[in-house]
């Protein structure tokens, strides 16, 4: 066990983590040169397309040092985007150390700082590495200074490499073996294995990624998942090299995969403890918090008869993504669909793209929203994530919205623009920390303001140099109201939105004008109204199309023409009362563009 090293790589998006993983696999001989492809561990099509890591993966590698000692290196890959930070804490819980990878052209970013602090809190040894030193724009000394000042690691220990060319990677492996300690467990005691991740395989059922903290697990063994009290036999067990290799057992300190013949992913809860049925452990391992959805939206199939296909697709996606929440929802306008919960906007976008790429389902998505805390006049506390499910206006005593603590790391020259943006987004300044040419701004900002366009606007005003990290801290009382849209006196539930009182008139006016442009004209007037309770905030009318019913009357009695015109009037009156206004799906996309 003293020759095992379990480690992760902490890095921001595009800092070269997946490329460094490729070099480690290549040097340790995990795959032959013919089998090597770029971003080996990024298995999803979307991961390769976007150049990001979404799911945690693991690989077990063998490395022989200059002294001919053979070491087993278990590398657990981690995502770099803030939406998937829960995956990072999962991966780190299986490690004793981590490589802190920083791009020499970009420097420290907010998410790197956050994940590094998580590693320190978990008691991990952190080894800093500066990547992309082969680029002409690399500023190694500046990056060293940032690591020393912002992270607080002494510059003497900092390693340098180019993951692309392989320069300095062997030195990283040698230092990793020296600095990161071996696992602390005991092979001769009761089995305790932590479930780090789980996914669905079409042939094997649910596959779990586990880290053996104490004891050992073998094929055919009867085990218990301590958190659910359910018992199973171990069908198959093994490691990734990154090829899937089947073994007879996994010992203390090792990381590998396990198959228990389970078909439901919820029966293999991430963070749970596996122990032996015959000699069970007395205590459960410290797991990690279950991921909680933060962003909610209604998803409806663009073609209504695809509902069943859409339902099956979401069920299949949730097998590999336990953080995706969904429940059936019915809309008067959009028909049957699902109310879905996501970790953030990137997570939402990825689900939308996977539905299109993997299942060929085009969807209509309503405006994203968050979970609000509502206190009614009867002193009931409600948590509502769907604006159309809000209680009636006169029954609400107060509305509280979720607040995020946002850490923005940026070059100092953009500080003025960032402060302006945060004020515009109803932010409250908590702290400003200066580090040479960089600044960390800490703000409390409403979650709804952060999830809609904040990150894009931040990148735009700082020319891409600023980075953002955030976490939920509290619910705060806010001056919010629920705005409904009426089309010919009928409430369109899918267009209901939550808005700040001070913005109701400007937003209401823009909203009805936008709808006027997008809704096609009918043979009757269409009245569009933005309302709060019974109060009309803004109103407009789409004038009717007129068919010339007297075109075929060549001369003749005027009363004939009058009769036809009267008949047309009555028909239009009936159409106005009973006619349905079909809303194009482009409406919902256009409304997302309106800044509240």
N, C-alpha and C positions, 0 to 999 in steps of 0.2 A: 504493500500500500504506500510505502514511502516513495515509490517511483511513479505515483499517479499525480497529475496536476489538472485540476478542473478550473477553467477560466472562460471569461467572456471578453468581448471587445466593446467598449463604450465609445460611440462615435455619433456625430450628427449626420444627417443625410448628405451624401456626396463627399464624405471625407475619406472614402476608400476602404471601408470596412469589408465589404464583400470581396474586393480585389485582394486585400491582405489575406482573407480566408482562403482564396484560391491559391495564393503563393504558399501558405502553410501546408495545404493539402498536397501541393506539387512537391515541396521539399521533403515532406514526411512520407511520400510515396503512396498516398491514399488512393490516387488514380494514376493511370499511365498517361503519358503526354497525349496519346490518341483520344483518351476518354475525357481529357480536360476541356471544359468550355468555360467561358467567362461567367462569373457569378454562379458557381456550382450549387451553392446552398439556397439560392433564390429559386425555388421550385415552381411557384405560380407564374403563369404567363405575364400577369400584371406586374409582378415583382421585377421581371426582366425588362418589360416595356418601360416602366416608370423609373427603373434604376433604384428602387427602394426595397427594403426588407419589411415584410408585413408579419410573417409568422416566425416564431423562434424555431430554429433547426439545431441539430447537434451532430458532431462528428468526432469519432475516436481515432486518434493518430498515434503512430509509434515513431519515436525519434531516438537515434543512437548518438550520444555525446562524444566529444573527442576522447574521453576516458573509456570509451566502449560500454558505458552504462546505458541500458535501454529504458526509456521512459514512455509512459502512456499519457498522452495529452488529450483530455476531453474538452473540446471547444463547443460552447453553447452560443449560437449566433443570436443576436438581438436586433430588433428594429431601431431606427433612429428618429422616427417622427413622434411628436408629442402625443398624437392620437393613440399610439401603441405603447405608451410608457408602462402600461400594466404588464406587457410581455417582457419588458426589460427587468422588472422586479422579480418575475417568475424565473428568468434565466439566471439572475444573480444569486438567487436562493440556493442554486445547485453548485455554486462556485466558492473557491477560497480566494480567488484573485481576479483582476481584470486588467486588460490593456486599455489605457486611455489614448485613443487615436485622434490626433488633431491635424487638420489640413494646414500645411505651412503657408498656403496662399490666403486662407480664410481666418485662421486663428480660432480661439475659443468661441463656441456658440452657446446660447442659453440652455438648450436641451442637453448638451454635453455636460454643462455645469450641474444641472439638476440630477442627471443619472449618476454623475460622479459622487455627488453628495449622498445619493441613495446607497452607493457602494460603500462609502465611508461609514454610514450609519449601520450597515450590515456587518461591519468589521472586516471588509475585504482589503487585501493588499492591492494597491493600484500602481501600475507601471506605466508612466507616460511615454508616448511614442509620437514623434513628429513625422507625418507622412508627406508625400509628394515633393521631396527635397530636390528631385530632378528637374522641376519646372523653373523657368526663368523668373517667374513672379514670386517664387518662394521667399519668404522672409523668416529665416530660421531663428535669428536672435530675438525678433519681436515676438514670435510665437513662444519661445522659451520664457521670455519675460512675463507673458500673459499667463502661462501655466504656473509660474512661480507666484505671481501676485493674485490672480483671480482664483485659482484652484488651491494654491498654498503648498505646492510640491517643490522641493529643492531642485534647482536646475541641473546639479551634477548628475542626477539619476536619469535624466531625459535621454531617450534613444532616438535615433534618426533613421528613416528608411524611405524607400520608394517601392510601394506595394506593386506598382506596374512593372518595374524592371526586376524586382527581387532584391535590390540593393539593401543590405542591412537586415534582411529578414532572419537569417541564421543567428545573428547576434541577438535578435529579439527572443528567439526560442531559447538560447543559452541563458539569457537573463531571466526569462520567465521561469525556467526550472530552478534557478538560484533563489529568486525573490519570493515567488508564490509558494506558500507552504502546502504540504500534502494534506489530504482529507484527515479529519480527526477521529473518525468512527472506530468501532471495534467489530472485527469480523466474527468473533466468537460469542457474540451476544444475540439477543432477539432481533428479528428482522424489523427494520424501519426503512421504508422507501417512500420518497416524496414524489407525487405525480406533478411534473412540471408543465406538461402539455398533453393534449389528446386530439386526435383527428380520426376521420372515418376513412376506411379502406374498403373498396367495393368487394374484395375477396375475403379479407380477414375480419371485417367488422371494425370495432373501435380499437385503435392502436394508442397506447399510452407511452409518453416519454418520461422515464423515471430516473431518479438519482438515489442510489443505495447509501443511506446515511449510517446504518448499522446492520450487521449480520450479512446474510446472502440469500439470494432467491434462485430457484432452479426450475427447470421444465417439469411439469406434472405436479408441482407443489400446490397444496390447497392453501389459499390465502384469504384474508378478510380485508376489505376496505373499511378502516376503522370509523370513518366519518358517516358511512351509510349502513354499516353492520352487515353488508352483503358479502356472501362467500362465493369464491370462484376457484377453478383450477387454471394453472398457467399452461396455456396451449403452446405458445412460442415465446422465445425471448432472444434478444441479440443486441447488436450495436450497429451504428452507421459508420462507414469508413471513407467516404459517404455512401458507399454501396451498402445495401441492407444485408448484414451478415448474421446468420442464425447461430446461437451458442447454446450450450447446455445450462450455463448459470451466469449470474452477474454477482460480483462480490462487492463488499463495502468500499465506497469511494468511486465506484464505476457509474457511468451514465449510459443508459441504453433504452431499447424499446421493449414493450411487453404486449402480448395479445391474450385476452382472457375469454374470448368467445362472446363478447358483449356487442349488441346491436344498437343500443341507445347511448349516445355520448354523455347524457346526464348521469349515467351510472358510473362514469369514471370522472368524478369531479376534480378539476384542477386545484392543487393545494392540499389534497387529501393524503392520508398516510396508509400505506399497504403494510400488513404484518402477516406472520404465519398463523394459520388456524390452530395448529397443534401447540405451538409455543408462542402465544401472542405477546406483543410488547404492552407495557402498562400505560404508556403515555403517547399521545398524538404529537407529531412534529409541528412546529410553528409553520403554518401555511402562509398564505398571503391573501389580501382582500380580493374578493370577487370583483371583476370589472363591472361598473355601473354605467348604463347608457346615459349620455348627457344631452344628446341632440335627438329630436323626434320629428318625424315627418310621415305623412300619409303616402303610401305607394299604391298605385292603381294600374292594372294592365291597360295599355293604350287600346287594345282590342278586347272588348268585354268578355267574349267567349274563351279567352285565354286564362281565366281566373284559376281554374284547377291546375293548369300547367304552372302558373305563377306560384300558387300555393306549394306545389311539390318542389319547385326550384328553391324557394325560401327554406323549406325543411332541409333540403340537401346542403344548402349553403351553411345553415346553422350547425350541421354535423361537424364542419371544420372551423367554425367560428362561434365559440360559446358566448361571445360578447354581443352577438346580434340578437336583439329582442324583437318579437313581432306578435301581434294579435289581430284577429279579424276586425275590419271596420267597414261600415256601409255609408256611402255618401249619396245624397239625392241626385247629384249631378254626375259624379264619376262612377257610381255603381259600387260593386263589391271590391274590396282591396284589403290592405293591411296597414295598421299603425306600427311603424318600425322605430326602434331605438338604436342609436349609434354612439360610438365613443367620441366622434367629432366629425367635421365636414369631410376630411379625407376618407375616413372609414365609410361614410355615406356614399361618397363618389365611387369608391372601390366596389361596394355592393352593387351599385347601379350598373357599373361597367361589367362586373362578373355576370349579372343577369343577362346582359346583352350579348357578351362574348360566349359564355358557356351554355346558355339556354335560349338564346335568340329571342328574348322577351323585351319589348320596348315598353317603358313604364312612364306614367305621369306622376310627378312628385309635387306634393303641396309644399308651401313655404315651411322651411325648417323652424322649429320652435324648441323651447326648453321646458323643464318641469317647474311650475309655479306653486307656491304655497298660498292657499286662499283661506281666509277666516270669514265665515258667514255671520250674519246678524244673530244666529242661534248659537254662536261660539263653537261651531264645528270647524275642524281643521281638515282641509282637502288638499291633495296633491294632484294637479291637473297638467297633463302634457299636450292636450288637444284643445285649442281655442274654442272649437265648436261645442265642447263639453263644459264650458264655464257656466256657473250658476247665473241666473238672471241678474241684471245690473243692480236692481234695488235690494237683492239679497246678500250682496257682497259688502262686508265691513272693511276688509283690507286685503291687498294683494302683496305678497312678498316674492321677490325674484332672486334667483341664485347669483351669487357674486363670486368672481374668480380673482385670485391673487396672481397678477401677471408680472413676470420678470422679463424685461426687454434688455438685451445686450446689444450695444451699438457703438460705432465710432462716435466720438464726442461732438463732431461737427453737425450731426443730425438731431441733437437734443431738442432744439426749438420746435422742429417739425413734429417730433414724436410727442412732445408735451401737448401741442395743439391737437393732434389726432386723439390723444387720450381724453382731453377735455371734451372734444366733440362727441366721444363715445361715452360720456357721463362717468368718466374715470375719476377716482380720488387718489391723489398722490400719497404714498406711504413713505418712500425713501428714494434717495438718489445716491449712488456710490460711484466715485470716480476712480479709475485705474489708468493712469498715464493717458493714452489717447482714446481709451474706451470708457463707457459709462454704463452702469446697470440702473435702469429705472424700474421701481417697484410701484405698481398701481393696483387698486381694487376697481375692477370694471365689471359691469353686468354681463353675465354669460351670453345673453342674446346679442349684445353688441360685439362680442368677440367672435362668435360663430359665423356671423354674416359679414363677410368682406374685410374684417379687421386685419387679418394676416396679409392679404393681398395689398391693402392700402399701406401697411407698414413696410412691406418689401418695396413698394413703389416709391415712397417718399425717401427711403434710405438707399435707393439704387441696389437693393438686394443684400445690403450689408447687415441689417438688423436681424436678430433672431429672437424667438418668443418661446417662453415656457409658462405654463399656467396650471393652477389646481384650484378646485372648489374649496371655499372657506366657510360660507354662511348664506342664509337667506336674509334679505334686507327689505324692509317696507319701502315700496315705491309707488309713485303716482301713475298707475297703469290703468288702462281701460280696455274693454273688449269691443272691437269694431267689427260690425257685420256688413255684408254687402247684399243689398236687395236688388234683384232683377225682376222687374214687373211685380213688385210686392212679395216675391218669393225669396227667402233667405238662401244664399249659396254657401252651405257649410264649409266647403273646401276653401273659400276665400276669406273666412273669418280670421282675424289677426289680433294680436295684443300690441298695444301702442302706448307710448308716453302721452299723458294729457296735453303737454305743451306742443306736441307735434300733430295733434289730430286733424287740424284744419289743413295744414300744408300736405300731409300724407293723404288725407281723404280726397283732396282736390286732384292730386297727381294720379291717385288710384282710379277714380271714375273716368278721368280723361284718357288714361291708358286703356281701360276696358272699352271705352267708346271707339277707340281706333281698332281694337282687336276683334270685337264681336261683329260678325257679319250682319248686314241689314236684312230685315224681314219684311213681310207685307203688312206689318203692324208696328206701331211705335214701341220701342224698348226703353223703359225708364230704369236708369242705373242710379242707385242711392247708396251712399256710405252712411251708416247709422250707428249711434251708440245708445242703447236702450230704445227709447221712442224718439230720440232727437236726431233729425237729419243733419249731417255734417256737410255733405256735398251731394249734388244731384246733377244729372245730365240726361238728355234724351237722344236716342238714335232714331232719326226720322224714318218713317216707313218707305218702302218701295211702292210705287204706284203703277198698277197695271191699267192700261187704257181699255176699259171694257166697252166703250162706245165706238171703237175703231171700225167695227164691222157695220155700223149703222150708217148707211148712205142715204141721207135725207130722211124723209118720213116724219112722223109726229114726234114732237119734243117730249111728250109724256113717256114714250118708249125709252128714250135716253135717261130721263129722270128715274124711271123704275130700275134700270140697270145700275145706275150710280147708287141708289138707295140700297139695292141688294148687296152691292159691293161693301157699303158701309156696315151693314149688319154682319156680313161675313167677317170683316176685319175685327168687329167688336167681339165676335165669338172666338176668333183666333187669338185675340189679346187675352181673353179669359182662360182659354184652354190650350193655346199653342205653347209648345216647349221651345225655349231658346237654347240652341246647341252651342256650347262653349268650346272653342278650339283648344287643344292641349297647349298651344303656344302661350296662352294666357298665363298659365302657372309659371312657366319659365320667365316670362316678361316681368311678372310681379316680384320674382326673386331679385331682379335688378334694381327695384325701387329701394332707395335707402330710407329707412325709417327715421 
